[in-house]
């Protein structure tokens, strides 16, 4: 019973999590065994953004910091393409 309560509490936390306020997070999709990584660029964390999104995959091209907008959320899509996430 305790394990069920712990799992239920974890699920409630995940469902009520406000992703718009987080700076870095990763979502995992069990259906096709893929991870989706997101990070918010604050103007100073380019090295962290580069390492987190590229994840040792040299085929992912990340633009230089002067082409990124501070406060914007970025990720790499399934085709290894760097993209900004619209929060509208």
C-alpha positions as CSV (number, residue, x, y, z in Angstrom):
1,X,0.0,0.0,0.0
2,X,2.9,2.4,0.8
3,X,4.4,1.9,-2.7
4,X,1.0,2.7,-4.3
5,X,0.8,6.0,-2.3
6,X,4.4,7.0,-3.2
7,X,3.7,6.3,-6.9
8,X,0.4,8.2,-6.7
9,X,2.1,11.1,-5.1
10,X,4.8,11.2,-7.8
11,X,2.1,11.1,-10.5
12,X,0.2,13.9,-8.9
13,X,3.4,16.0,-8.7
14,X,4.1,15.3,-12.4
15,X,0.6,16.2,-13.5
16,X,0.5,19.5,-11.6
17,X,4.1,20.6,-12.5
18,X,4.3,24.0,-14.1
19,X,6.7,23.6,-17.0
20,X,6.5,27.2,-18.0
21,X,8.5,28.2,-14.9
22,X,11.2,25.6,-15.1
23,X,14.6,26.3,-16.6
24,X,15.6,22.8,-17.7
25,X,13.6,19.5,-17.9
26,X,13.4,16.3,-19.8
27,X,10.3,14.4,-20.9
28,X,10.4,10.7,-21.7
29,X,8.0,8.9,-24.0
30,X,7.7,5.2,-23.4
31,X,5.8,4.5,-26.6
32,X,8.9,4.9,-28.8
33,X,11.6,5.1,-26.2
34,X,12.5,8.8,-26.8
35,X,13.6,11.6,-24.6
36,X,12.8,15.2,-25.2
37,X,15.0,17.8,-23.6
38,X,14.1,21.4,-23.0
39,X,16.1,24.3,-21.6
40,X,15.4,28.0,-21.1
41,X,18.2,30.3,-22.3
42,X,18.9,33.1,-19.9
43,X,21.7,34.9,-21.8
44,X,24.4,33.4,-19.7
45,X,23.9,29.6,-19.8
46,X,25.0,28.9,-23.4
47,X,27.6,26.3,-22.4
48,X,25.0,24.4,-20.4
49,X,22.4,24.7,-23.2
50,X,24.9,23.4,-25.7
51,X,25.9,20.4,-23.6
52,X,22.4,19.5,-22.5
53,X,20.7,19.7,-26.0
54,X,23.6,18.3,-28.0
55,X,24.1,15.3,-25.6
56,X,27.3,14.1,-27.4
57,X,25.6,14.0,-30.8
58,X,27.6,16.0,-33.2
59,X,24.8,15.9,-35.8
60,X,22.8,18.4,-33.8
61,X,23.7,21.9,-34.9
62,X,23.2,24.6,-32.2
63,X,23.4,28.3,-33.3
64,X,25.8,30.7,-31.7
65,X,24.7,32.5,-28.5
66,X,24.2,35.8,-30.4
67,X,21.3,34.2,-32.4
68,X,19.4,33.0,-29.3
69,X,16.9,35.1,-27.4
70,X,17.1,35.3,-23.5
71,X,14.0,33.9,-21.8
72,X,13.1,31.6,-24.7
73,X,12.6,27.9,-24.3
74,X,14.6,25.7,-26.8
75,X,14.8,22.0,-27.6
76,X,16.0,19.5,-30.3
77,X,13.2,17.8,-32.2
78,X,13.1,14.2,-33.3
79,X,15.0,15.0,-36.5
80,X,18.0,16.5,-34.6
81,X,16.9,20.0,-35.5
82,X,17.3,22.8,-32.9
83,X,14.2,24.8,-32.4
84,X,12.6,27.5,-30.2
85,X,9.4,26.6,-28.4
86,X,6.4,29.0,-28.8
87,X,4.8,29.6,-25.5
88,X,1.6,31.1,-26.9
